[in-house]
Amino acid sequence: MAEEVIRTQEPDPMPTAEELEKYGYVFSVKKTLVLYLLITVLMLLLGRFFSLRLIPQIVVLGFTFLMLPFFIRNTLRSRYNQRRFSDLNTYMEQFLYSFQKNGKVLTTLEEVRDLFEDGLMKDLLDEAVSYITETFDEGNVEKKALQLIEREYPNFSLRNIHKFALDVEKNGGNYSSSIQLLLSSRQMWADRNYSLLKEKRHVRSKVILSILTSLILCALVQYLEVRLDVDVSRQPVLQGITAFVLCLDLLIFYLTDRKFVQDDAVTDLVRTRDVLESKNYLHTYNPKNPLARLGARTAKKRVTRQIEKDFPNWLMQVSLLLQTENVQVAIQKSFPDAPPVLKSDLDQLIEDLEMDPVSIHPYLNFLKDYTLPEVRSAMKMLYSLSEGKGGEAAGQIRELIQRNQLLQDRSARLSNEDAMAGMFLLFLAPQLTGGIMMLADMIMMFSAYLLKMGSV
């Protein structure tokens, strides 16, 4: 299985020439000088607007120059990630249509490769095809070739499609309904990510507007100072606060821009180390300790949220396997590629089913420690399928798939909420920084005004 990657972003190091080149940056001395000249003029005008003296102006200008490579990387990364998303979306769709016709991984890769222009995806497809056709002394050649693509595009839907294709090529069978399920799932994935990108763009615009509004309000306070003939904007304290707020607003915009370009669409695999530690804590904490109980509530909330996200993905794997296997075998075969947060519970479920294969209790005991009605309902359907109850099996599988698609939508909304949470907080931040600047300005203005009135 391809190694899972961390989706949460760590602090960005200084951009390197190699990284910028990867994103498509072509260095030009002329273009770089023009860019820095324009930034210098813009920041000098902004400094003049807020009556900054030489030292604070140099500080703001220096901080801007320091941040500029990060903004350049964000711009390039945004284009790069959008291209990756478009390539992955096209690849998954065309892979499924092609595989539906021929049922062979190699033939499918060769057909899909011809649809792409020169770039990362075409290079990967060339490499994957060459690996299959030129490797003779290894097993699982097709799986290893597909993993070349999965390493560059760490996406759960892509892994599901590849695993399905490998299973069909190995075991055969009627797979047309599974293809339709995967095509529908891909369309829902694409629609959700287009919606997330639109929402991110909207929030980024609101953050920019929030920054501009706070700066305009601060400028109005300075205008009021001039009208009252008590201009205190050149006081050293206010000069320092103004420079600090301008740098902070620039940093806020950078953090917003960074979240905007975050690669949520393609990179949706997550290393769940922290969640697994929280899950282990739930089994080992001392319930008599009040602090431990408080920690357990937090841990359970984190684990429950991750299960809500991952359970639909596991159910998708089971739904695909049910096209050719019975329920118990499908659950067993789903274990190797199951989300990490579910593995210990799945292991227990498989053991319980081996001991008691005809009872509903193993199904109801699955994830019983978490309040998840959707899980309980889906497990009841799986039990009904295993017993051949409740009508035609094909109809029950369709109902299970439809239910799973609703769960996947809900899971995606949870992930999108997590992705957007930080951006909404950043929308409020400029109002706080502007408030600090205005408060300091008004305190000094009224102090100077009262001193002036007292001296009259």
Disulfide bonds with the S-S distance in Angstrom:
none
